[in-house]
Amino acid sequence: MYSGAMKLVFMGTGTSQGVPVIGYDHSGIDLSNPKNWRTRSSIHLYADGTEVQVDAGPEFRLQCLKNSVSRADVFILTHGHADHIAGMDDLRRFCDVAPDNTVDVYSNDYGIERIRAMFPYALGDRPTQRGYPCFNVRKMPETLGITENFKIRSTPLPHGNIETLGLSFECRGRKVVYYTDCKLLPPRAVELARGADILIIDCLRKNPHPSHMSFDEAMAAVDLLAPKTAYFTHLTSHIDYGKVEPTLPPDRHVAYDGLTVEL
């Protein structure tokens, strides 16, 4: 339960390989700190009686169990890369408990293309049999009205040779903006994020990357957008929570798996 306009759960905050990576991690990250153990990035948002899941990586089932998530009225896929789409089959349980045994799924053109390629068995009008997933797939509009008080706005963000969906969740005068997997902020993305109570933004590592924001680029984006509070996500093992978090201004934080924020 939550008492405010929205509740946000960071289901995962890691990069495409997770943290730590398989095998020996040479980054020097302190793995005795549980906040440095990161599954693939996604969020779950509660607003006005509705639950929205954004992305589903390989650990999605375990993330749901850890964070007591048992329902998703709407699923949004920001883009079709494996670390964001590979766990979508586990939406089958949400289909089981939905009134019509389907889940509304929204994405951009690339995301929809990948859903159709990976989950053709989930694209009928109803599950092929009980316990199977069934996705009502639609292209994400610029504005998606969920309830009278809750809407989701979207904007394209550049991410290498594809685009991802940047999202703004707006409910009862409060705003949460989710910009994962991006390199730059086009003018519409800047405008959409202005006045955010919470900004969640890509922050891969200290060194530059061709399709993700670095730490310095993420800090500059927060300076530009001026949210009340910012959280950095999609982190590699080169962002050590215990080393970076104490150096940040009070309005900026390194997100971690299981972090819950109400507003």
N, C-alpha and C positions, 0 to 999 in steps of 0.2 A: 504494500500500500504506500501511497505518497500523499502529502498534504498540499503541495504546491501545484503549479501549472503543468510541470513536466518532471519526469524522472529519467535520468540517463545512466545506462550501464555500459561501461567499457568491457565488452566481452573479450576482446583481444587487442593488443597494441603493438604487435610485432610485425616485422617485415616478411617478405615472401618465404624465407627459410625458417622463420621463427627464431627465438633466442632461448638457449644457445643453439648454434647450428650443430648438425650431426657431426660426430667426430670431435677432435680437439679444437676448442675455440681459442684463437691466438690473440683476441682483443684485449684480454686482461680484465674483462668485466667481472664484478664480484657476484658469483653465483650463490653465495650464502645469503644474499638479499633476495627474498621471493619476488620483489618488485622488478627484478631484472629477468625473470622467467616470463617470456612473452609468447603467446600463441598468435595466430594470424589475425590481422586487424578486423574488427567489426564492432558495431554498437547495437544496443537494444533500447528503444525509447518508448516510454509510457506517456500518453497525453490524452486527456479528455475521454478516458475510458477505452482508448484504442492502444494497441501494442504494435510497434513497427520494428522489424528487424532489417538492418542494413548489412548486407554481405553475409556470406557463410563459407568460411575457409575449411580446411581439412579437419580442424578440431571442433567444429561447430557443435556436434552432439555433446562433447565434454564441456564446452563453454555453457551450454544450456543447463546441464546438470549442476555445474558449479554455481551458477548464478540464479538457479530456481526459475528459469524461463520455460514456460510450458504452453505458450500461445503466441501466435503472430497473426494479426489481422491483415497486415500488409508487409510484403517483402520487397525491398529495393536492392537491386544489384548495381553497384556503381560502375562496374565494367567487368569484362569477361576473363580477366586473368585468373590463373588457377588458385591463387591464394585468397580469392574473393568468391569463387564460384564452386569450388570442389566439394563443399559440404552441403550443397543444395538438396541432395537426395534425402537428407535428414529432415527436410520440411515435411516429409510424409507423416510424421507424428502430428504436426499442426493441421494437416489435412484431415487426419482421423477425427480430430475434435472440433473441426469447423462445421457449421450447420449444413453446408452443401458439399463438404469433403473436398474443397478446393481452397487454394490460397492465391490471392491477387498478387501478381509479381510484376514489377515495373523495372525497366532498364532503358538504356539507349540502344541504338541499332546494333552496335557491336556486341553488347551484352545479350540481346535477344538472339543474335546469330549463334552465339556460343551456347545459350540455353537449348536451342533447337538441336544443335549438334550433339550435346552431351546427354540431354534428358528427353529424347523423343518419346519415351514411354510415359512421360508425365504431361503430355500436351493435349489430351482428349478433354471431352466435356465433363468427364467424371473419372475417378480412378479405375484402372483396368481390373483391380480387385481390392478388397479391403486391405488397408495397410500400405498401399502404394501411394506415391505422391501424385498430385494433380495441380498443375499450375495454370492459372488464368493470366496469360502473359500479355502485357500491354506496354506500349511505348510511354515512357515517363513524360508527362506534359510539363510545361513551364510552371504551372500551378495545379496542384492536386488538392481538391477540397476533401477532407476526411470527415469532419463534422462541422457544425456551424462555427465552432470556436477554434478549430485546429486545421491548418493547411500546411502543405509541404511545397516549397518552391525548388526548382532545379535550374542548374546552369552548367554548360560544358566546361571542362577544365582540361588543358593540354597535358598529356602524359605520354611522352615519346611520340610514336606514330599513331596513337589512338587518343580518344577523349574519354574521360571519366565523368560521372555525374557529381557535381557539387550540390549539396542539399542544405536548405534552410527550413527548419522546423519552427513553426510559429503558432503559439497557443496562448490565448488570454494575455496578450501584451508582452509575452516573453519570447525569446528567439535563441535557438541553438543552431549553429552552422557547422557542417561537417565537410571538410575539404581534405580528403585523403588522396594519395596517389596523384600528385600534380607537381608541375614544375614552375608554372607561372599563373598569375591571376589576371584574366582578361577583365576589361572594364565592367561587364555585367556581373562578374563574380565579386568584384570589389563593391559594387553598389548593393548587391544582394546581402553581403555580409555586414554592412554598416549597421551599427546599433545593436550588434549581437550581445546577448548576455554571456554566452559561451561560444567560443570558437575552438574547434578541434581541427588541427592542421598537420599535414604531412611534415615529417622532420626525420629523414632517413638516417643521417650520420653527420659527422663534422665536415668531411671532405665533400666537394661538389659531386653531383651525379647527373647524368644527362636527362633523366626523366622524373626525378624526385627532388623535392626541396632539401637542401642541406640545413644544418642548424642555423647558420647565419642568414640564409634565405628565409627560413621560417620566422626567425626573430624580426627580420625586416617586414615580413608580411603582417605580423602582429602590430608592429609600429604603425603600418599603413591603415589597418582595419580598425584598430583601437577598440577591441571588445572589452567587456568588463573583466572577463577571465579567459585565458587561452590555455589549451592543453595540446601538447605535442604527442603525435602518434605515428604508427608505422615505423617503429624504431629498430635499428640494428643493434648489435652488441657493442657498438662503439659509443652508444649513449648510455652511460652508467648512471642509474637513478641516484645513487648515493653521492656521486661526484658532481652531477649536473644540477640536480634539483636545488641544492643549497646556494648555487650561484645565480639563480634566476630572480628577477623582480617579483614582488608579491602577487602580481596579477598573472603570472605564467607558471605552468607546471608541466613536469614530465608525467604523462598518463601511465597507468599500469593496469594490468589485467584485473578485473573485478572492481575497479574504482566505480563508485556510484555517486552521482551528483543530483540533488533535487533543486528545483528553482520554480 
